[in-house]
Amino acid sequence: MASTNVKEITDANFESEVLKSDLPTLVDFWAVWCGPCKQIAPMVEALADQYAGKLKVGKLDVDHHQIYAQQLRVTSIP
C-alpha cells in the first residue's frame, strides 16, 4: 500500500476500524493473486488521499482475514 491514508484491515481490527469508525468507511476486499485488485489499487489509494479526514479507506486481504469476508458474504473480489 503506497498511500499512508489506506488502513490495513484485519479480522482483529475490523470492528474498531470499520464498524466503530466515526467516518464512513470503504473496505477494499482483495488478494495478492487478484489481477483486477492490482488494477484498481491506485484508484483506491487516490480516493483515500482525496477524501482523507472525510472517508476512511481500508484494504482487507481475504486470504489472510476471512471472518468478516464470510460474514459479509463477499464471494468475489475486487
Backbone as JSON, one array per atom type, in Angstrom:
{
  "sequence": "MASTNVKEITDANFESEVLKSDLPTLVDFWAVWCGPCKQIAPMVEALADQYAGKLKVGKLDVDHHQIYAQQLRVTSIP",
  "N": [[0.84, -1.18, 0.0], [0.8, 2.0, -1.04], [-0.2, 4.51, -0.28], [-0.4, 6.35, 2.69], [-2.79, 6.83, 3.77], [-4.43, 4.67, 3.5], [-5.75, 2.14, 5.34], [-4.7, -0.92, 6.86], [-6.86, -3.5, 7.09], [-7.92, -6.0, 9.27], [-9.07, -9.19, 10.57], [-8.86, -8.89, 13.28], [-8.92, -6.1, 13.76], [-11.18, -5.16, 12.48], [-13.68, -4.51, 13.64], [-13.09, -2.21, 15.26], [-11.88, -0.47, 13.38], [-13.69, -0.31, 11.27], [-16.53, -0.95, 11.87], [-16.93, 0.59, 14.19], [-16.06, 3.05, 13.44], [-15.75, 6.6, 13.26], [-16.0, 7.81, 10.88], [-17.42, 7.44, 7.55], [-16.7, 4.35, 5.94], [-14.79, 2.8, 3.46], [-14.19, -0.38, 2.37], [-11.85, -2.26, 0.74], [-11.93, -5.34, -0.44], [-9.57, -7.72, -1.11], [-6.95, -9.69, -2.76], [-3.63, -11.01, -3.0], [-3.1, -12.43, -5.34], [-4.98, -11.52, -7.14], [-5.59, -10.1, -10.13], [-7.35, -7.95, -11.15], [-7.69, -6.62, -8.71], [-5.18, -5.53, -8.27], [-5.18, -3.75, -10.39], [-7.12, -1.84, -9.67], [-6.06, -0.79, -7.38], [-4.44, 1.66, -7.42], [-6.48, 3.55, -7.79], [-8.03, 3.22, -5.51], [-6.19, 4.05, -3.59], [-5.9, 6.71, -4.41], [-8.47, 7.7, -3.88], [-8.44, 7.45, -1.09], [-6.49, 9.34, -0.44], [-7.6, 11.68, -1.53], [-9.98, 12.01, -0.08], [-9.21, 12.1, 2.55], [-9.68, 12.33, 6.02], [-12.38, 12.67, 5.7], [-13.37, 10.34, 4.76], [-12.75, 7.01, 5.55], [-10.5, 4.68, 4.3], [-9.85, 1.34, 3.69], [-8.04, -1.78, 3.31], [-8.68, -5.19, 3.02], [-7.25, -8.26, 3.14], [-8.46, -11.05, 1.77], [-7.52, -13.65, 1.79], [-6.02, -13.96, 4.08], [-7.56, -12.95, 6.11], [-10.44, -13.96, 6.85], [-12.83, -13.99, 8.29], [-14.67, -11.69, 8.48], [-15.08, -11.26, 5.77], [-16.46, -13.58, 5.09], [-18.7, -13.33, 6.81], [-19.89, -11.06, 5.74], [-20.57, -12.0, 3.36], [-18.89, -11.89, 1.1], [-18.2, -12.89, -1.98], [-16.75, -12.68, -4.27], [-13.92, -10.96, -5.65], [-12.35, -8.04, -7.05]],
  "CA": [[0.0, 0.0, 0.0], [1.65, 3.18, -1.15], [-0.79, 5.63, 0.44], [-0.47, 6.23, 4.15], [-4.19, 7.01, 4.16], [-5.13, 3.39, 3.37], [-5.53, 1.33, 6.54], [-4.76, -2.37, 6.73], [-7.97, -4.03, 7.87], [-7.75, -7.42, 9.59], [-10.15, -9.71, 11.4], [-8.66, -8.38, 14.65], [-9.24, -4.68, 13.92], [-12.34, -4.8, 11.66], [-14.71, -3.85, 14.46], [-12.68, -0.86, 15.66], [-11.55, 0.37, 12.22], [-14.81, -0.2, 10.33], [-17.85, -0.9, 12.5], [-17.0, 1.66, 15.19], [-15.4, 4.24, 12.89], [-16.52, 7.84, 13.24], [-16.12, 8.2, 9.47], [-17.83, 6.39, 6.62], [-15.53, 3.54, 5.62], [-14.76, 1.98, 2.26], [-13.28, -1.51, 2.53], [-11.48, -2.95, -0.48], [-11.61, -6.75, -0.21], [-8.61, -8.02, -2.16], [-5.99, -10.77, -2.54], [-2.37, -10.79, -3.71], [-3.16, -13.09, -6.64], [-6.09, -10.96, -7.91], [-5.17, -9.09, -11.11], [-8.18, -6.75, -11.11], [-7.43, -5.91, -7.45], [-3.97, -4.74, -8.51], [-5.52, -2.68, -11.31], [-7.88, -0.77, -9.01], [-5.33, -0.31, -6.19], [-4.11, 3.09, -7.49], [-7.71, 4.34, -7.62], [-8.39, 3.13, -4.09], [-5.24, 4.92, -2.89], [-6.23, 8.1, -4.76], [-9.67, 8.04, -3.09], [-8.02, 7.61, 0.3], [-5.79, 10.62, -0.33], [-8.53, 12.78, -1.86], [-11.02, 12.16, 0.94], [-8.61, 11.95, 3.89], [-10.38, 13.11, 7.03], [-13.81, 12.62, 5.42], [-13.68, 8.94, 4.45], [-11.69, 6.06, 5.89], [-10.34, 3.66, 3.28], [-9.05, 0.22, 4.17], [-7.92, -2.96, 2.47], [-8.72, -6.43, 3.77], [-6.77, -9.4, 2.36], [-9.41, -12.13, 2.05], [-6.82, -14.91, 2.0], [-5.48, -14.0, 5.43], [-8.57, -12.47, 7.07], [-11.66, -14.47, 6.22], [-14.02, -13.95, 9.15], [-15.65, -10.68, 8.06], [-15.41, -11.5, 4.36], [-17.51, -14.6, 5.09], [-19.9, -12.8, 7.45], [-20.49, -10.09, 4.83], [-20.88, -12.76, 2.14], [-18.05, -11.48, -0.02], [-17.98, -14.12, -2.75], [-15.8, -12.42, -5.35], [-13.14, -9.74, -5.47], [-12.49, -6.92, -6.12]],
  "C": [[0.89, 1.24, 0.0], [1.1, 4.36, -0.34], [-0.83, 5.37, 1.94], [-1.89, 6.41, 4.65], [-5.02, 5.74, 4.01], [-4.75, 2.53, 4.57], [-5.53, -0.15, 6.19], [-5.85, -2.87, 7.67], [-7.74, -5.53, 8.04], [-8.99, -7.89, 10.34], [-10.07, -9.11, 12.8], [-9.08, -6.92, 14.8], [-10.47, -4.23, 13.13], [-13.38, -4.03, 12.47], [-14.31, -2.42, 14.79], [-12.45, 0.05, 14.46], [-12.75, 0.63, 11.31], [-16.13, 0.02, 11.06], [-18.0, 0.25, 13.49], [-16.34, 2.95, 14.72], [-16.32, 5.45, 12.96], [-16.77, 8.32, 11.82], [-16.76, 7.09, 8.65], [-16.58, 5.64, 6.17], [-15.75, 2.71, 4.37], [-13.75, 0.87, 2.48], [-13.09, -2.18, 1.18], [-11.08, -4.38, -0.1], [-10.76, -7.2, -1.39], [-7.79, -9.26, -1.81], [-4.77, -10.51, -3.42], [-2.44, -11.31, -5.14], [-4.18, -12.47, -7.6], [-5.61, -9.83, -8.84], [-6.01, -7.83, -11.09], [-7.99, -5.94, -9.82], [-6.21, -5.01, -7.6], [-4.27, -3.56, -9.42], [-6.25, -1.53, -10.62], [-7.16, -0.17, -7.81], [-4.95, 1.17, -6.29], [-5.33, 3.99, -7.31], [-8.16, 4.35, -6.17], [-7.49, 4.06, -3.28], [-5.54, 6.39, -3.17], [-7.47, 8.57, -4.0], [-9.31, 8.3, -1.64], [-7.33, 8.96, 0.5], [-6.74, 11.8, -0.54], [-9.53, 13.05, -0.74], [-10.5, 11.95, 2.36], [-9.31, 12.88, 4.87], [-11.89, 13.11, 6.87], [-14.29, 11.19, 5.22], [-12.49, 8.1, 4.86], [-11.67, 4.99, 4.8], [-9.42, 2.58, 3.83], [-9.04, -0.92, 3.18], [-7.87, -4.19, 3.36], [-8.34, -7.58, 2.84], [-7.63, -10.62, 2.72], [-8.75, -13.49, 2.24], [-6.34, -15.06, 3.44], [-6.5, -13.61, 6.51], [-9.95, -12.78, 6.52], [-12.93, -14.28, 7.02], [-15.06, -12.95, 8.64], [-16.0, -10.8, 6.59], [-16.53, -12.54, 4.27], [-18.8, -14.06, 5.69], [-20.64, -11.82, 6.53], [-20.8, -10.69, 3.47], [-20.14, -12.22, 0.91], [-17.69, -12.76, -0.77], [-17.05, -13.93, -3.94], [-15.1, -11.09, -5.07], [-12.66, -9.28, -6.83], [-13.92, -6.52, -5.93]]
}
